[in-house]
Amino acid sequence: MLLDTSSLYFRAYFGVPETVRAPDGTPVNAVRGLLDFIARLVQDHRPDTLVACMDFDWRPAWRVELIPSYKAHRVAEESPGGPDAEETPDTLAPQVPVIDEVLDALGIARVGADGYEADDVIGTLAARTEGPVDIVTGDRDLFQLIDDERAIRVLYPVKGVGSLDVYDGAALRAKYGVDGPGYADLALLRGDPSDGLPGVRGIGEKTAAKLLADYGDLRGIVAAAADPASKVTPAQRTKFAEAADYLAVAPRVVRVAHDVDLPPFDPALPAAPRDPGALEDLSERWGLGGSLRRLLAALAG
């Protein structure tokens, strides 16, 4: 099981009331919500291994170099001229280091790589792993990794983590009309304002899916748009010609990496905390209470 950790703690932050606080009054709704998420996932799915995949770089320079608008609107205003900092709610940012410390004390593998997003870590681990892989994320970009032959699927939280939509190849085709690799092409054609990806003007999700059904993949669509004998409409030919520069670089930006150099780590799900003393101190300091107890019970079970 591979967790898109920031996606999950963002959901926890907005799904758990900010009235959930530590003894000193500091909000810990994201921390406790994430622990409850993991407890429920472990209890319901019983993974043998679990990795919390981290964003060590949420807006990699190599992606920005290719598409300067990539996530540009999410850069915090106070960081012009310096390293990009993601716009994060004031009461969430202080909770992220606490999440890191708690996962480390529990012994849950926490893995990231400089210059890469969690998506790239997930893509790399999915490519390396034999056997079933469940990716838990609220980010549709990772639908591109779905692969029935290798039993890779996505568990997509609908409400909390107790309600998950399970996406395998059949579910993906039923909803979007594409397979896993086809989803990356659909996403870059459609564009995504939340990631600063312009897409191809006038090509929405349904049109992108139809073009992919007709011509196979992005390369086939681009070739057809340049072929006067194809059935691509004159208006679409114009749109693809206008988007040529974008289409030349978008695949590298949208497709997750599969070859990230990762540090050594132990993905085995711990039955007991790696550092009980540190965990007890963290629980007392931050008032982790029932959330931590539920996760420890799930791990022990």
Secondary structure by P-SEA (a helix, b strand, c coil): cccaaaaaaaaaaaaccccccccccccaaaaaaaaaaaaaaaacccccbbbbccccccccaaaaaacccccccccccccccccccccccaaaaaaaaaaaaaaaaaccbbbbbccccaaaaaaaaaaacccbbbbbccccccccccccccbbbbbcccccccbbbbbcaaaaaaaccccaaaaaaaaaaaccccccccccccccaaaaaaaaaacccaaaaaaaaacccccccaaaaaaaaaaccccccccccccccccccccccccccccccccaaaaaaaaaaccccaaaaaaaaaaac
